[in-house]
Amino acid sequence: MNSKSLCIAVGAAALSQAALAEGWTDKAIAPVANPIYFETPLIQNEVRPLFAYHRLDSGLLGVGGDVKVYAAQLRYAINDRLALIATKDGYTQIKLDNGAKLDGWNDLAAGLKYALVQDEANQFLVTPGFTVTVPTGNSEVFQGTGKGRVDLFVSAMKGFGDFHVTGNFGGTVPFNFDENTANLRFNAMADYYLSQWFIPFVAFNSFLTVSEGNAIGLPSEGFDVINFGSSNASGHLQGAIGVGFRSRLTTSLDFGAAYEFGVIDTDDIFKDRLTVDFIWRF
């Protein structure tokens, strides 16, 4: 073999190894919208600081306003299938149009998820999991109520080259049905990897209340951050459509932004929301 043939062979081998090293999930992204409940099926180590600015519709509370949430999430891969997830914490500030200002710490939620299906050949993942919410937060921002809640979910992702579809179905069961309500949820996202700098997506997040509490006489629920324990919300369906993008700033750092607006019920707590985050994988 001459030197030219040897160089070609070495180059081909290097490209082949690179192709094997890069799996289909390397271009997949985690959801930005609804970060507490729209859990990714990916198993990885990451720290995720996030900020959400949420505008309240005046139809539910009789007054509009805005909510700011500052939080950070942690995911730690115990092995290539099992991960510890800490999905809820942080600080909430509520400012109503009538001048009232409320602020306080959020409840804490953590749990586990397990990649039941990891089908590399068919670009398919299925990951069930659970979290437990501990009522450690401040009642001023509608946290710290009841005896806590358990959330069960199944997340899945299907890849079609650079196009990915992610879905999540789950439900929350409170330990005290007087102080909190039970719910069912469905989340979906479609994204396309145009480049590392721009990975656009569209998302839909829905929330169906299936029980009635006795804490407050509202006809709707708090969607994700807040569980009011509403007494008149059973059977009420909420939904939001989101658009946004992620940028892969480095191999270990992502930036994400999502804008959501409420649909289904215009007199709901969800007027619109902006969420931004960073994901640092380690």
PyRosetta script that sets phi, psi and omega in degrees:
from pyrosetta import init, pose_from_sequence

init()
pose = pose_from_sequence("MNSKSLCIAVGAAALSQAALAEGWTDKAIAPVANPIYFETPLIQNEVRPLFAYHRLDSGLLGVGGDVKVYAAQLRYAINDRLALIATKDGYTQIKLDNGAKLDGWNDLAAGLKYALVQDEANQFLVTPGFTVTVPTGNSEVFQGTGKGRVDLFVSAMKGFGDFHVTGNFGGTVPFNFDENTANLRFNAMADYYLSQWFIPFVAFNSFLTVSEGNAIGLPSEGFDVINFGSSNASGHLQGAIGVGFRSRLTTSLDFGAAYEFGVIDTDDIFKDRLTVDFIWRF")
pose.set_psi(1, 125.8)
pose.set_omega(1, 179.1)
pose.set_phi(2, -79.1)
pose.set_psi(2, 173.0)
pose.set_omega(2, -175.0)
pose.set_phi(3, -64.0)
pose.set_psi(3, -34.6)
pose.set_omega(3, 179.9)
pose.set_phi(4, -66.4)
pose.set_psi(4, -43.8)
pose.set_omega(4, 178.7)
pose.set_phi(5, -64.7)
pose.set_psi(5, -37.5)
pose.set_omega(5, 179.6)
pose.set_phi(6, -64.0)
pose.set_psi(6, -41.5)
pose.set_omega(6, 179.3)
pose.set_phi(7, -63.8)
pose.set_psi(7, -40.8)
pose.set_omega(7, 179.4)
pose.set_phi(8, -64.2)
pose.set_psi(8, -42.0)
pose.set_omega(8, -179.3)
pose.set_phi(9, -64.9)
pose.set_psi(9, -42.9)
pose.set_omega(9, 179.1)
pose.set_phi(10, -64.3)
pose.set_psi(10, -41.8)
pose.set_omega(10, 179.3)
pose.set_phi(11, -63.9)
pose.set_psi(11, -42.1)
pose.set_omega(11, 178.4)
pose.set_phi(12, -63.7)
pose.set_psi(12, -39.8)
pose.set_omega(12, 178.5)
pose.set_phi(13, -64.7)
pose.set_psi(13, -39.4)
pose.set_omega(13, 179.6)
pose.set_phi(14, -65.2)
pose.set_psi(14, -42.9)
pose.set_omega(14, 178.3)
pose.set_phi(15, -64.6)
pose.set_psi(15, -37.8)
pose.set_omega(15, 178.8)
pose.set_phi(16, -64.4)
pose.set_psi(16, -42.7)
pose.set_omega(16, 178.5)
pose.set_phi(17, -65.1)
pose.set_psi(17, -38.9)
pose.set_omega(17, 178.6)
pose.set_phi(18, -64.3)
pose.set_psi(18, -39.4)
pose.set_omega(18, 179.2)
pose.set_phi(19, -65.6)
pose.set_psi(19, -38.6)
pose.set_omega(19, 178.1)
pose.set_phi(20, -68.2)
pose.set_psi(20, -36.6)
pose.set_omega(20, -177.1)
pose.set_phi(21, -69.3)
pose.set_psi(21, -31.1)
pose.set_omega(21, -178.5)
pose.set_phi(22, -91.2)
pose.set_psi(22, 105.8)
pose.set_omega(22, 177.6)
pose.set_phi(23, -86.4)
pose.set_psi(23, 171.4)
pose.set_omega(23, -177.1)
pose.set_phi(24, -66.0)
pose.set_psi(24, -26.9)
pose.set_omega(24, -178.9)
pose.set_phi(25, -75.7)
pose.set_psi(25, -10.4)
pose.set_omega(25, 178.7)
pose.set_phi(26, -64.7)
pose.set_psi(26, -22.5)
pose.set_omega(26, 177.4)
pose.set_phi(27, -102.8)
pose.set_psi(27, 0.1)
pose.set_omega(27, 178.3)
pose.set_phi(28, -81.0)
pose.set_psi(28, 155.3)
pose.set_omega(28, -178.3)
pose.set_phi(29, -126.5)
pose.set_psi(29, 156.5)
pose.set_omega(29, 173.2)
pose.set_phi(30, -85.5)
pose.set_psi(30, 148.9)
pose.set_omega(30, 178.0)
pose.set_phi(31, -60.1)
pose.set_psi(31, 147.9)
pose.set_omega(31, 173.8)
pose.set_phi(32, -99.1)
pose.set_psi(32, -47.0)
pose.set_omega(32, -178.3)
pose.set_phi(33, -72.5)
pose.set_psi(33, 146.2)
pose.set_omega(33, 179.0)
pose.set_phi(34, 53.9)
pose.set_psi(34, 57.2)
pose.set_omega(34, -171.6)
pose.set_phi(35, -67.8)
pose.set_psi(35, -22.7)
pose.set_omega(35, -178.4)
pose.set_phi(36, -71.2)
pose.set_psi(36, -42.6)
pose.set_omega(36, -172.9)
pose.set_phi(37, -109.1)
pose.set_psi(37, -20.8)
pose.set_omega(37, -179.8)
pose.set_phi(38, -88.1)
pose.set_psi(38, 80.7)
pose.set_omega(38, -175.9)
pose.set_phi(39, -82.6)
pose.set_psi(39, 134.8)
pose.set_omega(39, 177.7)
pose.set_phi(40, -72.9)
pose.set_psi(40, 146.7)
pose.set_omega(40, 174.9)
pose.set_phi(41, -78.7)
pose.set_psi(41, -6.6)
pose.set_omega(41, -179.9)
pose.set_phi(42, -69.8)
pose.set_psi(42, 141.6)
pose.set_omega(42, 176.2)
pose.set_phi(43, -105.3)
pose.set_psi(43, 112.5)
pose.set_omega(43, -178.2)
pose.set_phi(44, -160.0)
pose.set_psi(44, 161.7)
pose.set_omega(44, 175.0)
pose.set_phi(45, -87.3)
pose.set_psi(45, 126.8)
pose.set_omega(45, 179.7)
pose.set_phi(46, -159.1)
pose.set_psi(46, 151.8)
pose.set_omega(46, 168.6)
pose.set_phi(47, -117.3)
pose.set_psi(47, 133.3)
pose.set_omega(47, -173.0)
pose.set_phi(48, -132.7)
pose.set_psi(48, 90.4)
pose.set_omega(48, 170.7)
pose.set_phi(49, -73.6)
pose.set_psi(49, 142.3)
pose.set_omega(49, -177.9)
pose.set_phi(50, -147.6)
pose.set_psi(50, 158.5)
pose.set_omega(50, 177.0)
pose.set_phi(51, -137.7)
pose.set_psi(51, 136.4)
pose.set_omega(51, 177.5)
pose.set_phi(52, -129.0)
pose.set_psi(52, 133.5)
pose.set_omega(52, 173.8)
pose.set_phi(53, -115.2)
pose.set_psi(53, 115.1)
pose.set_omega(53, -171.7)
pose.set_phi(54, -119.5)
pose.set_psi(54, 127.0)
pose.set_omega(54, 176.0)
pose.set_phi(55, -98.7)
pose.set_psi(55, 132.8)
pose.set_omega(55, -177.7)
pose.set_phi(56, -89.2)
pose.set_psi(56, 135.8)
pose.set_omega(56, 172.6)
pose.set_phi(57, -78.3)
pose.set_psi(57, 138.8)
pose.set_omega(57, -177.2)
pose.set_phi(58, -74.7)
pose.set_psi(58, -10.5)
pose.set_omega(58, -175.6)
pose.set_phi(59, -67.7)
pose.set_psi(59, -27.4)
pose.set_omega(59, -176.8)
pose.set_phi(60, -86.3)
pose.set_psi(60, -52.9)
pose.set_omega(60, -174.8)
pose.set_phi(61, -93.5)
pose.set_psi(61, -7.5)
pose.set_omega(61, -176.9)
pose.set_phi(62, 84.2)
pose.set_psi(62, -1.0)
pose.set_omega(62, 178.5)
pose.set_phi(63, -151.5)
pose.set_psi(63, 140.3)
pose.set_omega(63, 177.4)
pose.set_phi(64, -84.6)
pose.set_psi(64, -177.2)
pose.set_omega(64, 179.7)
pose.set_phi(65, 164.8)
pose.set_psi(65, -169.1)
pose.set_omega(65, 177.7)
pose.set_phi(66, -140.8)
pose.set_psi(66, 156.4)
pose.set_omega(66, -179.1)
pose.set_phi(67, -128.8)
pose.set_psi(67, 134.9)
pose.set_omega(67, 175.0)
pose.set_phi(68, -118.8)
pose.set_psi(68, 131.5)
pose.set_omega(68, -179.5)
pose.set_phi(69, -123.5)
pose.set_psi(69, 127.3)
pose.set_omega(69, 175.6)
pose.set_phi(70, -115.5)
pose.set_psi(70, 124.9)
pose.set_omega(70, -174.5)
pose.set_phi(71, -152.9)
pose.set_psi(71, 172.5)
pose.set_omega(71, 174.7)
pose.set_phi(72, -146.8)
pose.set_psi(72, 138.6)
pose.set_omega(72, 178.4)
pose.set_phi(73, -114.9)
pose.set_psi(73, 154.2)
pose.set_omega(73, 179.5)
pose.set_phi(74, -132.7)
pose.set_psi(74, 135.7)
pose.set_omega(74, 172.9)
pose.set_phi(75, -132.5)
pose.set_psi(75, 129.4)
pose.set_omega(75, -176.7)
pose.set_phi(76, -129.1)
pose.set_psi(76, 119.0)
pose.set_omega(76, -178.9)
pose.set_phi(77, -80.2)
pose.set_psi(77, 109.0)
pose.set_omega(77, 177.2)
pose.set_phi(78, -68.5)
pose.set_psi(78, -38.8)
pose.set_omega(78, 168.6)
pose.set_phi(79, -148.9)
pose.set_psi(79, -166.0)
pose.set_omega(79, -174.7)
pose.set_phi(80, -74.1)
pose.set_psi(80, -3.9)
pose.set_omega(80, 179.0)
pose.set_phi(81, -121.8)
pose.set_psi(81, -28.8)
pose.set_omega(81, -172.6)
pose.set_phi(82, -109.9)
pose.set_psi(82, 133.3)
pose.set_omega(82, -179.4)
pose.set_phi(83, -137.9)
pose.set_psi(83, 143.2)
pose.set_omega(83, 170.3)
pose.set_phi(84, -88.2)
pose.set_psi(84, 133.3)
pose.set_omega(84, -178.6)
pose.set_phi(85, -127.8)
pose.set_psi(85, 132.5)
pose.set_omega(85, 173.5)
pose.set_phi(86, -117.5)
pose.set_psi(86, 105.7)
pose.set_omega(86, -165.3)
pose.set_phi(87, -105.4)
pose.set_psi(87, -17.2)
pose.set_omega(87, -177.2)
pose.set_phi(88, -138.3)
pose.set_psi(88, 133.1)
pose.set_omega(88, 174.4)
pose.set_phi(89, -169.7)
pose.set_psi(89, -155.5)
pose.set_omega(89, 170.5)
pose.set_phi(90, 94.7)
pose.set_psi(90, -166.4)
pose.set_omega(90, -171.4)
pose.set_phi(91, -132.6)
pose.set_psi(91, 138.0)
pose.set_omega(91, -177.9)
pose.set_phi(92, -120.2)
pose.set_psi(92, 136.5)
pose.set_omega(92, 174.4)
pose.set_phi(93, -122.1)
pose.set_psi(93, 127.6)
pose.set_omega(93, 179.7)
pose.set_phi(94, -118.0)
pose.set_psi(94, 128.6)
pose.set_omega(94, 177.0)
pose.set_phi(95, -128.3)
pose.set_psi(95, 114.8)
pose.set_omega(95, -179.0)
pose.set_phi(96, -93.0)
pose.set_psi(96, 156.2)
pose.set_omega(96, -178.0)
pose.set_phi(97, -67.1)
pose.set_psi(97, -17.1)
pose.set_omega(97, 177.2)
pose.set_phi(98, -84.6)
pose.set_psi(98, 4.5)
pose.set_omega(98, 177.0)
pose.set_phi(99, 100.3)
pose.set_psi(99, -12.0)
pose.set_omega(99, -179.7)
pose.set_phi(100, -68.8)
pose.set_psi(100, 139.1)
pose.set_omega(100, 178.7)
pose.set_phi(101, -129.0)
pose.set_psi(101, 129.1)
pose.set_omega(101, -179.1)
pose.set_phi(102, -129.7)
pose.set_psi(102, 143.1)
pose.set_omega(102, 176.4)
pose.set_phi(103, -154.3)
pose.set_psi(103, 154.5)
pose.set_omega(103, 179.9)
pose.set_phi(104, 171.9)
pose.set_psi(104, 175.5)
pose.set_omega(104, -177.8)
pose.set_phi(105, -81.8)
pose.set_psi(105, 146.9)
pose.set_omega(105, 177.9)
pose.set_phi(106, -84.7)
pose.set_psi(106, 162.7)
pose.set_omega(106, 170.9)
pose.set_phi(107, -63.5)
pose.set_psi(107, 165.2)
pose.set_omega(107, 176.8)
pose.set_phi(108, -108.1)
pose.set_psi(108, 140.9)
pose.set_omega(108, 177.5)
pose.set_phi(109, -139.6)
pose.set_psi(109, 135.7)
pose.set_omega(109, 179.0)
pose.set_phi(110, -152.5)
pose.set_psi(110, 160.8)
pose.set_omega(110, 179.7)
pose.set_phi(111, -175.1)
pose.set_psi(111, -153.0)
pose.set_omega(111, -177.5)
pose.set_phi(112, -135.4)
pose.set_psi(112, 154.1)
pose.set_omega(112, 169.4)
pose.set_phi(113, -138.6)
pose.set_psi(113, 152.1)
pose.set_omega(113, -175.1)
pose.set_phi(114, -136.1)
pose.set_psi(114, 124.4)
pose.set_omega(114, 179.6)
pose.set_phi(115, -75.6)
pose.set_psi(115, 95.3)
pose.set_omega(115, -176.7)
pose.set_phi(116, -71.1)
pose.set_psi(116, -37.5)
pose.set_omega(116, 178.5)
pose.set_phi(117, -124.6)
pose.set_psi(117, 124.7)
pose.set_omega(117, 173.5)
pose.set_phi(118, -130.3)
pose.set_psi(118, 85.2)
pose.set_omega(118, -174.6)
pose.set_phi(119, -101.5)
pose.set_psi(119, 92.2)
pose.set_omega(119, -177.6)
pose.set_phi(120, -63.7)
pose.set_psi(120, -41.7)
pose.set_omega(120, -176.1)
pose.set_phi(121, -63.0)
pose.set_psi(121, -38.4)
pose.set_omega(121, -178.7)
pose.set_phi(122, -101.1)
pose.set_psi(122, 7.7)
pose.set_omega(122, 177.6)
pose.set_phi(123, 51.9)
pose.set_psi(123, 60.3)
pose.set_omega(123, -173.0)
pose.set_phi(124, -142.3)
pose.set_psi(124, 133.0)
pose.set_omega(124, 178.0)
pose.set_phi(125, -129.7)
pose.set_psi(125, 141.8)
pose.set_omega(125, 170.5)
pose.set_phi(126, -135.4)
pose.set_psi(126, 123.6)
pose.set_omega(126, -175.7)
pose.set_phi(127, -134.7)
pose.set_psi(127, 103.9)
pose.set_omega(127, 171.4)
pose.set_phi(128, -83.1)
pose.set_psi(128, 161.4)
pose.set_omega(128, 178.7)
pose.set_phi(129, -172.9)
pose.set_psi(129, -176.2)
pose.set_omega(129, 179.2)
pose.set_phi(130, -153.0)
pose.set_psi(130, 156.5)
pose.set_omega(130, 168.3)
pose.set_phi(131, -134.6)
pose.set_psi(131, 155.3)
pose.set_omega(131, 174.8)
pose.set_phi(132, -119.9)
pose.set_psi(132, 125.9)
pose.set_omega(132, 177.8)
pose.set_phi(133, -94.7)
pose.set_psi(133, 126.3)
pose.set_omega(133, 178.7)
pose.set_phi(134, -104.1)
pose.set_psi(134, 126.2)
pose.set_omega(134, -174.1)
pose.set_phi(135, -77.3)
pose.set_psi(135, 71.4)
pose.set_omega(135, -178.0)
pose.set_phi(136, -97.0)
pose.set_psi(136, -6.6)
pose.set_omega(136, -172.7)
pose.set_phi(137, -80.7)
pose.set_psi(137, -176.1)
pose.set_omega(137, -177.1)
pose.set_phi(138, -94.4)
pose.set_psi(138, 134.2)
pose.set_omega(138, -176.9)
pose.set_phi(139, -66.5)
pose.set_psi(139, -22.0)
pose.set_omega(139, -179.7)
pose.set_phi(140, -60.2)
pose.set_psi(140, -29.0)
pose.set_omega(140, 178.2)
pose.set_phi(141, -112.5)
pose.set_psi(141, 30.1)
pose.set_omega(141, 174.3)
pose.set_phi(142, 62.1)
pose.set_psi(142, 36.7)
pose.set_omega(142, 173.7)
pose.set_phi(143, -115.2)
pose.set_psi(143, 173.1)
pose.set_omega(143, 176.5)
pose.set_phi(144, 70.8)
pose.set_psi(144, 21.6)
pose.set_omega(144, -177.8)
pose.set_phi(145, -100.4)
pose.set_psi(145, 154.6)
pose.set_omega(145, 175.8)
pose.set_phi(146, 70.1)
pose.set_psi(146, -159.1)
pose.set_omega(146, -178.0)
pose.set_phi(147, -110.1)
pose.set_psi(147, 9.8)
pose.set_omega(147, -176.6)
pose.set_phi(148, 104.0)
pose.set_psi(148, 175.8)
pose.set_omega(148, -176.9)
pose.set_phi(149, -145.6)
pose.set_psi(149, 152.8)
pose.set_omega(149, 171.6)
pose.set_phi(150, -114.7)
pose.set_psi(150, 135.0)
pose.set_omega(150, 179.9)
pose.set_phi(151, -116.6)
pose.set_psi(151, 126.5)
pose.set_omega(151, 177.6)
pose.set_phi(152, -111.8)
pose.set_psi(152, 140.0)
pose.set_omega(152, -177.4)
pose.set_phi(153, -151.8)
pose.set_psi(153, 161.0)
pose.set_omega(153, 169.3)
pose.set_phi(154, -132.4)
pose.set_psi(154, 124.0)
pose.set_omega(154, 176.6)
pose.set_phi(155, -110.2)
pose.set_psi(155, 147.1)
pose.set_omega(155, 179.0)
pose.set_phi(156, -144.0)
pose.set_psi(156, 152.6)
pose.set_omega(156, 177.2)
pose.set_phi(157, -141.7)
pose.set_psi(157, 137.2)
pose.set_omega(157, 175.6)
pose.set_phi(158, -126.0)
pose.set_psi(158, 127.7)
pose.set_omega(158, 179.2)
pose.set_phi(159, -101.9)
pose.set_psi(159, 145.8)
pose.set_omega(159, 174.0)
pose.set_phi(160, -132.7)
pose.set_psi(160, 70.3)
pose.set_omega(160, -173.3)
pose.set_phi(161, 72.0)
pose.set_psi(161, -119.3)
pose.set_omega(161, -179.9)
pose.set_phi(162, -85.9)
pose.set_psi(162, -1.9)
pose.set_omega(162, 179.5)
pose.set_phi(163, -104.2)
pose.set_psi(163, 135.9)
pose.set_omega(163, -177.7)
pose.set_phi(164, -134.6)
pose.set_psi(164, 143.9)
pose.set_omega(164, 173.6)
pose.set_phi(165, -121.5)
pose.set_psi(165, 127.4)
pose.set_omega(165, -179.7)
pose.set_phi(166, -121.6)
pose.set_psi(166, 136.8)
pose.set_omega(166, 178.1)
pose.set_phi(167, -136.4)
pose.set_psi(167, 156.5)
pose.set_omega(167, 179.6)
pose.set_phi(168, -147.0)
pose.set_psi(168, 130.8)
pose.set_omega(168, 174.7)
pose.set_phi(169, -126.2)
pose.set_psi(169, 132.6)
pose.set_omega(169, -177.8)
pose.set_phi(170, -159.2)
pose.set_psi(170, 177.3)
pose.set_omega(170, 178.7)
pose.set_phi(171, -153.5)
pose.set_psi(171, 152.4)
pose.set_omega(171, -179.9)
pose.set_phi(172, -116.5)
pose.set_psi(172, 131.9)
pose.set_omega(172, 178.5)
pose.set_phi(173, -119.4)
pose.set_psi(173, 118.2)
pose.set_omega(173, 179.2)
pose.set_phi(174, -79.4)
pose.set_psi(174, 153.5)
pose.set_omega(174, 174.9)
pose.set_phi(175, -82.7)
pose.set_psi(175, -13.5)
pose.set_omega(175, 175.5)
pose.set_phi(176, -135.4)
pose.set_psi(176, 107.6)
pose.set_omega(176, -175.0)
pose.set_phi(177, -77.5)
pose.set_psi(177, -8.1)
pose.set_omega(177, 175.0)
pose.set_phi(178, -80.1)
pose.set_psi(178, -37.7)
pose.set_omega(178, -174.6)
pose.set_phi(179, -91.2)
pose.set_psi(179, -24.0)
pose.set_omega(179, -178.5)
pose.set_phi(180, -136.5)
pose.set_psi(180, 159.9)
pose.set_omega(180, 177.9)
pose.set_phi(181, -107.9)
pose.set_psi(181, 157.1)
pose.set_omega(181, 173.4)
pose.set_phi(182, -91.0)
pose.set_psi(182, 153.4)
pose.set_omega(182, -179.8)
pose.set_phi(183, -149.0)
pose.set_psi(183, 162.8)
pose.set_omega(183, 169.8)
pose.set_phi(184, -119.7)
pose.set_psi(184, 148.2)
pose.set_omega(184, -176.9)
pose.set_phi(185, -138.9)
pose.set_psi(185, 149.3)
pose.set_omega(185, 171.5)
pose.set_phi(186, -135.8)
pose.set_psi(186, 131.7)
pose.set_omega(186, 179.5)
pose.set_phi(187, -130.0)
pose.set_psi(187, 143.4)
pose.set_omega(187, 178.6)
pose.set_phi(188, -145.5)
pose.set_psi(188, 146.4)
pose.set_omega(188, 178.3)
pose.set_phi(189, -146.8)
pose.set_psi(189, 139.3)
pose.set_omega(189, 172.9)
pose.set_phi(190, -122.9)
pose.set_psi(190, 128.7)
pose.set_omega(190, -179.3)
pose.set_phi(191, -132.3)
pose.set_psi(191, 158.2)
pose.set_omega(191, 178.8)
pose.set_phi(192, -136.4)
pose.set_psi(192, 127.2)
pose.set_omega(192, -177.7)
pose.set_phi(193, -83.3)
pose.set_psi(193, 90.5)
pose.set_omega(193, 176.8)
pose.set_phi(194, -74.6)
pose.set_psi(194, -43.5)
pose.set_omega(194, 176.4)
pose.set_phi(195, -162.6)
pose.set_psi(195, 172.4)
pose.set_omega(195, 179.3)
pose.set_phi(196, -64.7)
pose.set_psi(196, -23.1)
pose.set_omega(196, -177.4)
pose.set_phi(197, -87.1)
pose.set_psi(197, -20.5)
pose.set_omega(197, -174.8)
pose.set_phi(198, -145.1)
pose.set_psi(198, 106.9)
pose.set_omega(198, 177.7)
pose.set_phi(199, -122.1)
pose.set_psi(199, 89.0)
pose.set_omega(199, -176.3)
pose.set_phi(200, -74.8)
pose.set_psi(200, 156.9)
pose.set_omega(200, 178.0)
pose.set_phi(201, -150.3)
pose.set_psi(201, 159.5)
pose.set_omega(201, 167.7)
pose.set_phi(202, -124.4)
pose.set_psi(202, 148.0)
pose.set_omega(202, -176.1)
pose.set_phi(203, -142.7)
pose.set_psi(203, 155.2)
pose.set_omega(203, 173.4)
pose.set_phi(204, -136.5)
pose.set_psi(204, 129.6)
pose.set_omega(204, 179.4)
pose.set_phi(205, -126.7)
pose.set_psi(205, 129.3)
pose.set_omega(205, -178.6)
pose.set_phi(206, -129.0)
pose.set_psi(206, 158.3)
pose.set_omega(206, -171.0)
pose.set_phi(207, -149.0)
pose.set_psi(207, 114.9)
pose.set_omega(207, -179.7)
pose.set_phi(208, -113.5)
pose.set_psi(208, 118.2)
pose.set_omega(208, 176.8)
pose.set_phi(209, -80.4)
pose.set_psi(209, 130.5)
pose.set_omega(209, -173.8)
pose.set_phi(210, -120.6)
pose.set_psi(210, 6.4)
pose.set_omega(210, 175.4)
pose.set_phi(211, -146.0)
pose.set_psi(211, 169.9)
pose.set_omega(211, 178.7)
pose.set_phi(212, -118.8)
pose.set_psi(212, 133.4)
pose.set_omega(212, 173.9)
pose.set_phi(213, -96.3)
pose.set_psi(213, -171.7)
pose.set_omega(213, 178.5)
pose.set_phi(214, -128.5)
pose.set_psi(214, 19.1)
pose.set_omega(214, -173.2)
pose.set_phi(215, -85.4)
pose.set_psi(215, -38.5)
pose.set_omega(215, -175.4)
pose.set_phi(216, -154.8)
pose.set_psi(216, 142.1)
pose.set_omega(216, -173.9)
pose.set_phi(217, -87.8)
pose.set_psi(217, 64.6)
pose.set_omega(217, 178.9)
pose.set_phi(218, -108.6)
pose.set_psi(218, 150.3)
pose.set_omega(218, 179.5)
pose.set_phi(219, -89.0)
pose.set_psi(219, 9.4)
pose.set_omega(219, -178.2)
pose.set_phi(220, -148.5)
pose.set_psi(220, 175.9)
pose.set_omega(220, -179.5)
pose.set_phi(221, -118.2)
pose.set_psi(221, 179.0)
pose.set_omega(221, -173.3)
pose.set_phi(222, -87.8)
pose.set_psi(222, 7.1)
pose.set_omega(222, 173.8)
pose.set_phi(223, 74.0)
pose.set_psi(223, -67.7)
pose.set_omega(223, -176.7)
pose.set_phi(224, -142.3)
pose.set_psi(224, -58.2)
pose.set_omega(224, -177.0)
pose.set_phi(225, -66.8)
pose.set_psi(225, -37.3)
pose.set_omega(225, -174.0)
pose.set_phi(226, -115.1)
pose.set_psi(226, 137.9)
pose.set_omega(226, 167.9)
pose.set_phi(227, -118.2)
pose.set_psi(227, 102.6)
pose.set_omega(227, -173.8)
pose.set_phi(228, -68.8)
pose.set_psi(228, -27.3)
pose.set_omega(228, -168.0)
pose.set_phi(229, 73.7)
pose.set_psi(229, 39.3)
pose.set_omega(229, -174.0)
pose.set_phi(230, -63.2)
pose.set_psi(230, 142.1)
pose.set_omega(230, -176.9)
pose.set_phi(231, -92.0)
pose.set_psi(231, -11.4)
pose.set_omega(231, -177.2)
pose.set_phi(232, -125.1)
pose.set_psi(232, 26.8)
pose.set_omega(232, -172.1)
pose.set_phi(233, -106.9)
pose.set_psi(233, -5.9)
pose.set_omega(233, -176.4)
pose.set_phi(234, -59.3)
pose.set_psi(234, 129.2)
pose.set_omega(234, -178.0)
pose.set_phi(235, 88.6)
pose.set_psi(235, -2.6)
pose.set_omega(235, -177.7)
pose.set_phi(236, -83.5)
pose.set_psi(236, 128.5)
pose.set_omega(236, -178.8)
pose.set_phi(237, -106.0)
pose.set_psi(237, 128.9)
pose.set_omega(237, 176.6)
pose.set_phi(238, -117.0)
pose.set_psi(238, 153.1)
pose.set_omega(238, 179.4)
pose.set_phi(239, -155.7)
pose.set_psi(239, 154.1)
pose.set_omega(239, 177.6)
pose.set_phi(240, -144.8)
pose.set_psi(240, 139.4)
pose.set_omega(240, 174.5)
pose.set_phi(241, -104.3)
pose.set_psi(241, 137.4)
pose.set_omega(241, -178.0)
pose.set_phi(242, -129.6)
pose.set_psi(242, 149.0)
pose.set_omega(242, 172.8)
pose.set_phi(243, -133.2)
pose.set_psi(243, 151.6)
pose.set_omega(243, 179.3)
pose.set_phi(244, 175.4)
pose.set_psi(244, -160.8)
pose.set_omega(244, -178.4)
pose.set_phi(245, -157.2)
pose.set_psi(245, 161.0)
pose.set_omega(245, 166.6)
pose.set_phi(246, -120.2)
pose.set_psi(246, 151.6)
pose.set_omega(246, 171.8)
pose.set_phi(247, -123.1)
pose.set_psi(247, 132.2)
pose.set_omega(247, 176.6)
pose.set_phi(248, -92.1)
pose.set_psi(248, 89.3)
pose.set_omega(248, -173.9)
pose.set_phi(249, -65.0)
pose.set_psi(249, -40.9)
pose.set_omega(249, 173.3)
pose.set_phi(250, -141.2)
pose.set_psi(250, -179.3)
pose.set_omega(250, 178.3)
pose.set_phi(251, -65.9)
pose.set_psi(251, -17.8)
pose.set_omega(251, -177.6)
pose.set_phi(252, -119.9)
pose.set_psi(252, 2.8)
pose.set_omega(252, -175.3)
pose.set_phi(253, -134.5)
pose.set_psi(253, 122.6)
pose.set_omega(253, 176.0)
pose.set_phi(254, -113.7)
pose.set_psi(254, 148.9)
pose.set_omega(254, 167.6)
pose.set_phi(255, -117.7)
pose.set_psi(255, 141.2)
pose.set_omega(255, 179.2)
pose.set_phi(256, -136.8)
pose.set_psi(256, 149.3)
pose.set_omega(256, 176.2)
pose.set_phi(257, -144.3)
pose.set_psi(257, 139.0)
pose.set_omega(257, 179.7)
pose.set_phi(258, -141.8)
pose.set_psi(258, 137.9)
pose.set_omega(258, 171.5)
pose.set_phi(259, -114.9)
pose.set_psi(259, 127.6)
pose.set_omega(259, 179.8)
pose.set_phi(260, -122.4)
pose.set_psi(260, 149.7)
pose.set_omega(260, 174.3)
pose.set_phi(261, -136.7)
pose.set_psi(261, 143.4)
pose.set_omega(261, -176.4)
pose.set_phi(262, -70.4)
pose.set_psi(262, 141.0)
pose.set_omega(262, 175.5)
pose.set_phi(263, -132.3)
pose.set_psi(263, 179.1)
pose.set_omega(263, -179.7)
pose.set_phi(264, 77.3)
pose.set_psi(264, -59.3)
pose.set_omega(264, -179.5)
pose.set_phi(265, -126.9)
pose.set_psi(265, 113.8)
pose.set_omega(265, -177.5)
pose.set_phi(266, -76.9)
pose.set_psi(266, -16.5)
pose.set_omega(266, 178.3)
pose.set_phi(267, -101.6)
pose.set_psi(267, 48.4)
pose.set_omega(267, -175.8)
pose.set_phi(268, -112.2)
pose.set_psi(268, 174.4)
pose.set_omega(268, 179.0)
pose.set_phi(269, -69.6)
pose.set_psi(269, -19.7)
pose.set_omega(269, -174.0)
pose.set_phi(270, -97.1)
pose.set_psi(270, 97.6)
pose.set_omega(270, 172.2)
pose.set_phi(271, -85.8)
pose.set_psi(271, -63.6)
pose.set_omega(271, 171.6)
pose.set_phi(272, -160.5)
pose.set_psi(272, 169.0)
pose.set_omega(272, -174.8)
pose.set_phi(273, -153.6)
pose.set_psi(273, 141.4)
pose.set_omega(273, 171.6)
pose.set_phi(274, -116.0)
pose.set_psi(274, 126.4)
pose.set_omega(274, 178.2)
pose.set_phi(275, -123.1)
pose.set_psi(275, 131.8)
pose.set_omega(275, 174.4)
pose.set_phi(276, -129.4)
pose.set_psi(276, 147.5)
pose.set_omega(276, 179.4)
pose.set_phi(277, -153.1)
pose.set_psi(277, 165.7)
pose.set_omega(277, 167.2)
pose.set_phi(278, -123.2)
pose.set_psi(278, 143.8)
pose.set_omega(278, 173.0)
pose.set_phi(279, -121.8)
pose.set_psi(279, 117.3)
pose.set_omega(279, 176.6)
pose.set_phi(280, -105.7)
pose.set_psi(280, 112.9)
pose.set_omega(280, 178.0)
pose.set_phi(281, -91.7)
pose.set_psi(281, 137.6)
pose.set_omega(281, -177.1)
pose.set_phi(282, -136.3)
pose.dump_pdb("model.pdb")
